[in-house]
Amino acid sequence: MFNPVGGNISYSDFKSLVRDGKVESCQIASSVIKGTLRAEDLRSDKKQTFVTARVDDPDLVKELEAQGVQYAGNYENTWLQQFLFTWILPIGIFFLIWRFIFKKMGGATGSIMSFGKSKGRVYAQEDLKFSFDDVAGIDEAKEELQEVVEFLKTPHKFTNLGGRIPKGVLLVGAPGTGKTLLAKAVAGEAKVPFFSISGSEFVEMFVGVGASRVRDMFGQASQKAPCIIFIDELDAIGKTRGANPVGGHDEREQTLNQLLVEMDGFGANTGVIIMSATNRPETLDPALLRPGRFDRQVVVDRPDLHGREAILIIHSKGVKLDKNVNLKSIAAMTPGFVGADLANIINEAALLAARRSKEKVGMSDIEEAIERVMAGLEKKKRVINKQEKEIVAYHECGHALVASCLTTTDKVKKISIIPRGVAALGYTLQLPTEDRYMMTKSELTERICVFLGGRIAEEIIFNEVSTGAQNDLEKASEIARRMVKYYGMSDKIGIVTFEPENKSAYLGFGMGGNKEYSEETARDIDIEVKRIIDDTYVKTKKILENKKPMLIRLAKILIENEVIEEDELKKFLDSEKEGKTDETNVN
């Protein structure tokens, strides 16, 4: 017979004790059964208790009554449990999801209140490693900003005389000219904190956030004065108000209004300088440019020959250059390039040299990098058939011969029929000998002649034309149209310009707009454009017809070698002039 010793027992043992009449009483709960055993069945007078897990047993109550066991149910109050699972847990889960979403949208603080906080990054004095020595090619702009540095270093020098430094300095220039770098150099030279933020970071999906961020940014700056606030891409929030056709109360205009108030509300000598950069100054609101706000504009122009050489020297400091590298000649080969372009060329040349397992970067690597940036990636594995290769060769030789015969065109640096870029099957690389800032009517006309030379060479040799001259015709037509519309170089139209308003001097194109001339004038413009193209076509065709034997010989050399360099072309042209060309090459 089973004799329990107390404590936890199995349910089967509990049923056996009930059948044997050893259970005196028990309490039945939802999950357990607790009870005591009869004293007469124990060796001691002390009653012994037991606990067992409850099993779904419909006959349990009948057996307990049959054995005379006192039993009772245990009432459990579950309201707290129900409250936790019904209310507290769902609310807690919702709160965690809400907090996660707003942490992602509201920045590092994770609070909805962070929407109104400025997203500007603050650079301490020790974090600014830039100085004017790191900026080259824009000496005039550096001289303009020396006054700002002097004020931040010794403000009493100006305040003692009653002078007032400009509150805002607007850096204007083409993309990549170094506007942001110049602002960092000013902060580094002055050794003051530097607040940097983009114009687009002021605007959010919620109304009023941009204005709140402007207030917060100026509040932080006033606490750390003297300092510099730099707003990059100011045109993102500074466009002329009222330009929005929907209305004048959108979020961007509210942000601009707050910026105007904060700039005008500052004292004359608080030591906070606001600097901004843009390449579209014509779109800015006039209120931003008035005295007391951005009252000084510093033009960061494209570097000239000496400026490009100085930029190349800076960017090549950490690059192992070969002795044959001539940075001055590289600067001469890259007219119109800005600092970012020149830095990219040096980097591309270093990558090319490393790919070829060279120990130093040579002149050939840099020249190839320039071609890669200007014409695209060389695709030697692109297979073109013999007929297309011949057409491309005569096309490019037509460009080169016309350019060599005219007096005002740029020198031909290279002729190639190796495909480059997306669609270029060949190219003729021309590089100017010096920087040019204006062009005459004859120079523009001869430039059109060079563009038409490829198509006309195809006509003369094959009595057929191809689609390869599409880009040439676009450029030639654009020059002719500008001569008529913008430069007043048409005798029929006269010295009248039809240039649209809001044309950017830094991007090279206008913002568009309605025509401000009649349909009859538009027809006259089209007729004049066609006349210029037709006249240059006749001139170019006459040149190539007279040079047809030379064109054939040059094209055969190009087909055989695929590339003709400047020295080889010069040697060929000199031999043609002296009549020393082998007659067997004519056939």
Disulfide bonds with the S-S distance in Angstrom:
none
